[in-house]
Amino acid sequence: MNPNHILRPADFADQETCDLLTLHLAGMHENTPAGHVFALDLAALISSDIEVWTVHHHGHVAGIGALKRLSAHDGEIKSMRTHPDFLRQGIASTLLDHLIHRARSLGLKKLSPETGQNSSFESALKLYKARGFQLGEPFADYQASEFNQFLHLSL
């Protein structure tokens, strides 16, 4: 992990955290057709089955990501977003590595994200695949469509 990256549980009273979540939701709605956006808003992220983490870089919230427990053995990655000012600085890698570690420490056996299909999701797909995630079937309550794809990592 980059020594300049500091991981913390998300502080939803922090304006930078809330602004990044707002940016994330706006981006999901901008790049995905209506009815196919599954990003969680602030109210949905405040749940006992979801852990939300932030990466801080030089005192600023540089990224956010969440781990949702789906069952005793399965987890889902939610709300992964790097702030535009911190792209290509390893923020997403730091977050994803941490979420994988957290999932393992919780005894989960499989970790899965649902992500979009268009070009705006290529960086995320590349990162997931670099960590060993493989394309697969829908999970939880998701339905496959031409707008989404599903990845899975056996832990």
Residue, then its C-alpha position, 0 to 999 in steps of 0.5 A: m500500500n502507498p504510505n500516503h494512502i490512509l484507510r479509514p471507516a467512512d465518516f458520513a458527517d465529512q463533507e468530502t465523503c458526502d461530495l464524493l458519494t454524490l459525484h459517484l451517484a451522478g456518474m452512475h446515472e450519467n453512464t447507465p440507462a435509467g432502471h439499471v443503476f444499482a449504486l447505493d445512496l448515503a441512506a442505503l450505505i448506512s446499514s449494519d451489513i455494509e462497511v464503507w471505507t475511505v482512502h485519504h491522500h494528503g488530508h483529502v478523501a481520495g476514494i470510497g468503497a464499500l463491502k456488503r455482506l450478502s450471506a455468511h459466505d458471500g460479499e459484494i463490492k459497492s460504491m467504488r469511486t476515486h475522486p477525479d483529482f486522484l486518478r491513476q495514483g493507486i487509490a482504487s487499488t488500495l481500496l480494492d485490496h483492503l476490501i478483499h482483505r476485509a472480506r477474507s477476515l470476515g470469513l467470506k468465501k466469494l466477493s462479487p461486484e456488479t458493474g456496467q458494460n460501457s467504456s466508462f467502466e473499463s478501468a474498473l473492469k481492468l482492476y478487478k481482473a488484475r486482482g483475479f475476478q472473473l466474469g460470471e453469472p448474476f448474483a443476489d437479486y441482480q438480473a443480467s442485461e446488456f448494460n451490466q456484468f458480474l464478476h466473482l473472486s473466490l476467497 
